[in-house]
Each structure stands twice: as structure tokens, then as C-alpha cells.
């Protein structure tokens, strides 16, 4: 996530935005935020195709994927100008699924009837 937190400041640099618009110009060694995006894209693909149990996955990472999407969205928007909606579509899919999961489970999935640790201290 550290790499993605650099995106807002990088988007202020016209040279960075120009690099995003140039075909095949993203150097992952120089721009490690794309390694993070690639990882989220892969996880989204695995989830979409049922290779990872979505309920378990989203119980663990729903907040992180939402944050990743929000940080990455400006980069993805520029990439999609020339590459279309398929650019990081599986990250978007995962972020949407995470948002829907959070709406269905606003308090998480802590099992009913199981005391919280603080309750045992009383």
C-alpha cells in the first residue's frame, strides 16, 4: 500500500501523467505502484473466476482493496483513456465486490454469541 500512497503526488507531475499515456511505457522498477496494482489485479482475477473463496477473501481484505482502488483510480483513469475499460478491470471488480460486501456486513462478520475479548476481562 505504501507504493500506492505515492500516486496522488505523482499525478501532480506532468511527466508522470505523460508516461502513463505513452504505450508500453510503464517501468515497474521505476514505478513500484504498478507492482501493487498488478497484485490486486491478479487477486481480482482469481476471485472473479472462483479460484479464491470470495467470502473469506473479503472478510480479510475488503478495506485494503477499497483503499487501493481509491488511491489508484486517477492512474487507472488515465490508462483507460487509451487502453479502454479493461485496464485493471479485475482490480475494479474486486473493489466493487468489497464495497458491496462492506454494505452487507457493516459491522464485519464476528460470530454472534461469541463474547469479545474485553467482555472476558470484566
Phi and psi restraints in degrees (value plus and minus 20) as a CYANA .aco file:
   2 UNK   PHI     -74.6   -34.6
   2 UNK   PSI     -61.5   -21.5
   3 UNK   PHI     -84.3   -44.3
   3 UNK   PSI     -60.4   -20.4
   4 UNK   PHI     -90.1   -50.1
   4 UNK   PSI     -46.0    -6.0
   5 UNK   PHI     -86.7   -46.7
   5 UNK   PSI     -35.7     4.3
   6 UNK   PHI    -102.0   -62.0
   6 UNK   PSI     -34.2     5.8
   7 UNK   PHI     -78.6   -38.6
   7 UNK   PSI     -67.8   -27.8
   8 UNK   PHI     -76.0   -36.0
   8 UNK   PSI     -61.8   -21.8
   9 UNK   PHI     -91.9   -51.9
   9 UNK   PSI     -55.7   -15.7
  10 UNK   PHI     -84.5   -44.5
  10 UNK   PSI     -54.8   -14.8
  11 UNK   PHI     -87.1   -47.1
  11 UNK   PSI     -34.5     5.5
  12 UNK   PHI     -99.3   -59.3
  12 UNK   PSI     -33.5     6.5
  13 UNK   PHI    -111.7   -71.7
  13 UNK   PSI      93.9   133.9
  14 UNK   PHI     -77.8   -37.8
  14 UNK   PSI     -51.1   -11.1
  15 UNK   PHI     -87.9   -47.9
  15 UNK   PSI     -56.6   -16.6
  16 UNK   PHI     -86.2   -46.2
  16 UNK   PSI     -65.9   -25.9
  17 UNK   PHI     -83.2   -43.2
  17 UNK   PSI     -60.1   -20.1
  18 UNK   PHI     -83.2   -43.2
  18 UNK   PSI     -59.1   -19.1
  19 UNK   PHI     -82.1   -42.1
  19 UNK   PSI     -60.2   -20.2
  20 UNK   PHI     -82.2   -42.2
  20 UNK   PSI     -54.6   -14.6
  21 UNK   PHI     -99.7   -59.7
  21 UNK   PSI     -39.6     0.4
  22 UNK   PHI    -100.5   -60.5
  22 UNK   PSI     115.9   155.9
  23 UNK   PHI     -82.9   -42.9
  23 UNK   PSI     118.3   158.3
  24 UNK   PHI      32.2    72.2
  24 UNK   PSI      18.3    58.3
  25 UNK   PHI    -126.4   -86.4
  25 UNK   PSI     -24.1    15.9
  26 UNK   PHI    -100.1   -60.1
  26 UNK   PSI      94.5   134.5
  27 UNK   PHI    -118.5   -78.5
  27 UNK   PSI      89.3   129.3
  28 UNK   PHI     -86.5   -46.5
  28 UNK   PSI     -45.4    -5.4
  29 UNK   PHI     -88.2   -48.2
  29 UNK   PSI     -56.4   -16.4
  30 UNK   PHI    -106.1   -66.1
  30 UNK   PSI     -42.8    -2.8
  31 UNK   PHI    -150.1  -110.1
  31 UNK   PSI      56.7    96.7
  32 UNK   PHI     -84.6   -44.6
  32 UNK   PSI     -31.7     8.3
  33 UNK   PHI     -80.6   -40.6
  33 UNK   PSI     -47.2    -7.2
  34 UNK   PHI     -93.3   -53.3
  34 UNK   PSI     -44.3    -4.3
  35 UNK   PHI     -86.6   -46.6
  35 UNK   PSI     -60.6   -20.6
  36 UNK   PHI     -85.5   -45.5
  36 UNK   PSI     -63.0   -23.0
  37 UNK   PHI     -82.5   -42.5
  37 UNK   PSI     -60.7   -20.7
  38 UNK   PHI     -82.2   -42.2
  38 UNK   PSI     -60.9   -20.9
  39 UNK   PHI     -83.0   -43.0
  39 UNK   PSI     -67.2   -27.2
  40 UNK   PHI     -82.1   -42.1
  40 UNK   PSI     -57.4   -17.4
  41 UNK   PHI     -82.5   -42.5
  41 UNK   PSI     -62.4   -22.4
  42 UNK   PHI     -86.1   -46.1
  42 UNK   PSI     -64.1   -24.1
  43 UNK   PHI     -82.1   -42.1
  43 UNK   PSI     -61.3   -21.3
  44 UNK   PHI     -81.5   -41.5
  44 UNK   PSI     -59.7   -19.7
  45 UNK   PHI     -84.6   -44.6
  45 UNK   PSI     -66.0   -26.0
  46 UNK   PHI     -80.1   -40.1
  46 UNK   PSI     -61.0   -21.0
  47 UNK   PHI     -87.2   -47.2
  47 UNK   PSI     -66.2   -26.2
  48 UNK   PHI     -78.9   -38.9
  48 UNK   PSI     -55.2   -15.2
  49 UNK   PHI    -115.4   -75.4
  49 UNK   PSI     -11.1    28.9
  50 UNK   PHI      56.0    96.0
  50 UNK   PSI      -3.6    36.4
  51 UNK   PHI    -101.4   -61.4
  51 UNK   PSI     -35.6     4.4
  52 UNK   PHI    -147.1  -107.1
  52 UNK   PSI     116.3   156.3
  53 UNK   PHI     -86.3   -46.3
  53 UNK   PSI      93.9   133.9
  54 UNK   PHI     -82.5   -42.5
  54 UNK   PSI     -58.7   -18.7
  55 UNK   PHI     -82.1   -42.1
  55 UNK   PSI     -65.0   -25.0
  56 UNK   PHI     -86.1   -46.1
  56 UNK   PSI     -66.5   -26.5
  57 UNK   PHI     -77.2   -37.2
  57 UNK   PSI     -70.0   -30.0
  58 UNK   PHI     -91.4   -51.4
  58 UNK   PSI     -47.0    -7.0
  59 UNK   PHI     -81.8   -41.8
  59 UNK   PSI     -51.6   -11.6
  60 UNK   PHI    -108.7   -68.7
  60 UNK   PSI     -64.1   -24.1
  61 UNK   PHI    -142.1  -102.1
  61 UNK   PSI      -5.9    34.1
  62 UNK   PHI     -78.1   -38.1
  62 UNK   PSI     -63.5   -23.5
  63 UNK   PHI     -87.6   -47.6
  63 UNK   PSI     -60.3   -20.3
  64 UNK   PHI     -86.2   -46.2
  64 UNK   PSI     -61.4   -21.4
  65 UNK   PHI     -89.4   -49.4
  65 UNK   PSI     -55.4   -15.4
  66 UNK   PHI     -82.2   -42.2
  66 UNK   PSI     -63.2   -23.2
  67 UNK   PHI     -84.9   -44.9
  67 UNK   PSI     -62.0   -22.0
  68 UNK   PHI     -80.0   -40.0
  68 UNK   PSI     -64.4   -24.4
  69 UNK   PHI     -81.7   -41.7
  69 UNK   PSI     -66.0   -26.0
  70 UNK   PHI     -82.4   -42.4
  70 UNK   PSI     -60.7   -20.7
  71 UNK   PHI     -89.6   -49.6
  71 UNK   PSI     -57.8   -17.8
  72 UNK   PHI    -105.3   -65.3
  72 UNK   PSI     -38.0     2.0
  73 UNK   PHI     -73.1   -33.1
  73 UNK   PSI     -61.2   -21.2
  74 UNK   PHI     -82.4   -42.4
  74 UNK   PSI     -58.1   -18.1
  75 UNK   PHI     -85.8   -45.8
  75 UNK   PSI     -66.1   -26.1
  76 UNK   PHI     -83.1   -43.1
  76 UNK   PSI     -58.3   -18.3
  77 UNK   PHI     -80.5   -40.5
  77 UNK   PSI     -61.6   -21.6
  78 UNK   PHI     -87.4   -47.4
  78 UNK   PSI     -64.0   -24.0
  79 UNK   PHI     -80.1   -40.1
  79 UNK   PSI     -57.9   -17.9
  80 UNK   PHI     -91.1   -51.1
  80 UNK   PSI     -36.7     3.3
  81 UNK   PHI     -78.9   -38.9
  81 UNK   PSI     -58.6   -18.6
  82 UNK   PHI    -128.0   -88.0
  82 UNK   PSI     -44.0    -4.0
  83 UNK   PHI    -123.7   -83.7
  83 UNK   PSI     -27.6    12.4
  84 UNK   PHI      62.4   102.4
  84 UNK   PSI    -199.1  -159.1
  85 UNK   PHI     -87.9   -47.9
  85 UNK   PSI     -31.7     8.3
  86 UNK   PHI     -94.5   -54.5
  86 UNK   PSI     -35.6     4.4
  87 UNK   PHI     -84.4   -44.4
  87 UNK   PSI      95.2   135.2
  88 UNK   PHI      36.0    76.0
  88 UNK   PSI      16.9    56.9
  89 UNK   PHI     -86.4   -46.4
  89 UNK   PSI     -49.7    -9.7
  90 UNK   PHI     -97.2   -57.2
  90 UNK   PSI     -49.2    -9.2
  91 UNK   PHI     -84.9   -44.9
  91 UNK   PSI     -64.7   -24.7
  92 UNK   PHI     -81.2   -41.2
  92 UNK   PSI     -65.1   -25.1
  93 UNK   PHI     -75.4   -35.4
  93 UNK   PSI     -67.6   -27.6
  94 UNK   PHI     -84.4   -44.4
  94 UNK   PSI     -59.8   -19.8
  95 UNK   PHI     -84.6   -44.6
  95 UNK   PSI     -60.1   -20.1
  96 UNK   PHI     -84.8   -44.8
  96 UNK   PSI     -65.9   -25.9
  97 UNK   PHI     -81.3   -41.3
  97 UNK   PSI     -57.7   -17.7
  98 UNK   PHI     -85.8   -45.8
  98 UNK   PSI     -63.1   -23.1
  99 UNK   PHI     -82.2   -42.2
  99 UNK   PSI     -64.2   -24.2
 100 UNK   PHI     -84.0   -44.0
 100 UNK   PSI     -59.4   -19.4
 101 UNK   PHI     -81.4   -41.4
 101 UNK   PSI     -65.2   -25.2
 102 UNK   PHI     -84.1   -44.1
 102 UNK   PSI     -55.8   -15.8
 103 UNK   PHI     -86.7   -46.7
 103 UNK   PSI     -56.2   -16.2
 104 UNK   PHI     -96.0   -56.0
 104 UNK   PSI     -44.5    -4.5
 105 UNK   PHI    -151.0  -111.0
 105 UNK   PSI      42.8    82.8
 106 UNK   PHI     -83.0   -43.0
 106 UNK   PSI     -41.4    -1.4
 107 UNK   PHI    -128.4   -88.4
 107 UNK   PSI      -4.7    35.3
 108 UNK   PHI      61.8   101.8
 108 UNK   PSI    -182.9  -142.9
 109 UNK   PHI    -144.0  -104.0
 109 UNK   PSI      11.6    51.6
 110 UNK   PHI     -81.2   -41.2
 110 UNK   PSI     109.4   149.4
 111 UNK   PHI     -81.7   -41.7
 111 UNK   PSI     111.7   151.7
 112 UNK   PHI     -82.4   -42.4
 112 UNK   PSI     122.9   162.9
 113 UNK   PHI      66.6   106.6
 113 UNK   PSI     -28.7    11.3
 114 UNK   PHI    -117.7   -77.7
 114 UNK   PSI     103.2   143.2
 115 UNK   PHI     -86.7   -46.7
 115 UNK   PSI     134.6   174.6
 116 UNK   PHI     -99.7   -59.7
 116 UNK   PSI     138.1   178.1
 117 UNK   PHI     -79.2   -39.2
 117 UNK   PSI     -59.8   -19.8
 118 UNK   PHI     -80.1   -40.1
 118 UNK   PSI     -51.6   -11.6
 119 UNK   PHI     -86.1   -46.1
 119 UNK   PSI     -48.9    -8.9
 120 UNK   PHI     -99.2   -59.2
 120 UNK   PSI     -40.0     0.0
 121 UNK   PHI    -100.0   -60.0
 121 UNK   PSI     -39.0     1.0
